[in-house]
């Protein structure tokens, strides 16, 4: 029999993703076949799930990739059947079971939900058929009752699938008693009946000081407590779900090598930078709107973008183009990934209005290339090597458009044997479409040494695996895991 339990939050960014990942690892360590599931996700941090035996493959949220890793499972598009990827002017791209279906603004998306619920339930059924336990993550909060009609992300799914819910409250942001009690107060009766209990996340200090708080929440709501989970620093070593986490990322003031990353409004797959943040001798600086690129950076990385042209306009509005030119004139290095690679060229054309109004814009011009945004989206996991010395690389591609030009004669990488990317004549500016570039330990070490630093000795993947193990042990110590597993219900 397969059992299932869902975790919903009193708000966004309360820690649901990490909690489900930790519980997946804890269940796996108990010998349980566990799989993660998130009906609907909104994030430009995506991963690639390889096609299954029936050919279903494509994009899923990076969070579900992490949860699959925690569960010891192969990532599947069924783990995240609906992925919304916000764009600039024309709403969000709607990815269904791994494939881009359409682009829709918020009001139009509501009309799609009945159709999407069918895909959600089909994916959930397929997962349930190959697991002992399915741990489900909600999105946002069920307290957004204005969005309850047609909901597929929270209580709409829970009631349809008959899966009980544990509410997660974030005490670090304050007001956790009011958020839990308030959620109880405004949930419709049918939804309230789905709640099996609650837990408190991100507690700092002596948890016994909150005993009276737990008593008050339980007395007012009638819901049981599954415990209080203290703050855990190891969580920083795990990939973040979406751009909300950018506010707390970076390693200011640490390390001999400074690497700057300009943060634009539609930044995508910024977990590409995680391996650099984990380096003890690297100071990774995320540069926000209104700030300037630091003069003493050794490397500037232009990350991926869901809306390259819109983000390029923001890049210029912040005067980062001028900063970047001065950086290069001083001998600094630049690496562009995916959309960041496209920005570095002479021109970006969007003749079909893929990202917004049709047209073309001038690029930064540090690479002699041009990009046309058209054609089918490329979505695949890829094996590659560094073009200059053959260092093996592992990564993935998620992009639209074709890039060409004289600098492409000096490719940055070879993906499955074909040239990809470009390198300037002096070798200081380079870019490619391969995400996950910095995860390769050997090349990351070579890069840091080239920039004048010394790389750490730890493997990036080993750091992530160790963090998941530490998180699972932390959850087993502080939460009632037996009670949570007992709260999961048989779904057939």
Buried (B, 14 or more C-beta within 10 A) or exposed (E): EBBBBBBBBBBBBBBBBBBBBBBBBBBBEBEBBBBBBBBBBBBBBBBBBBEBEEEBBBBBBBBBBBBBBBBBBEBBBBBBBBBBBBBBEBBBBBBBBBBBBEBBEEEEBBEBBEEBBEBBBEBBBBBBEEBBBBBBBBBBBBBBBEBBEBBBBBBBBBBBBEBBBBBBBBBEEEEBBEBBBEBBEEBEEEBBEBBBBBBBBBBEEEBEEBEEBBEBBBEEBEBBBBBBBBBBEBBBBBBBBBBEBBEEBBBEEBBBBBBBBBBBBBBBBBBBBBBBBBBBBBBBBBBEEEBEBBEEBBBBBBBBBBBBBBBBBBBBEBEBBEBBEEBBEEEBBBBBBBBBBBBBBBBBBBEEEBBBEEEBBEBBBBBBBBBBBBEEBBBBBBEBBBBBEEBEBBBBBBBBBEBEBEBBEBBBBBBEEEBBBBBBEEEBBBBBBBBBBBBBBEBBBBBBEEBEBBBBEBBBEEBBBBBBBBBBBBBBEBBBBEBBBEBBBEBE
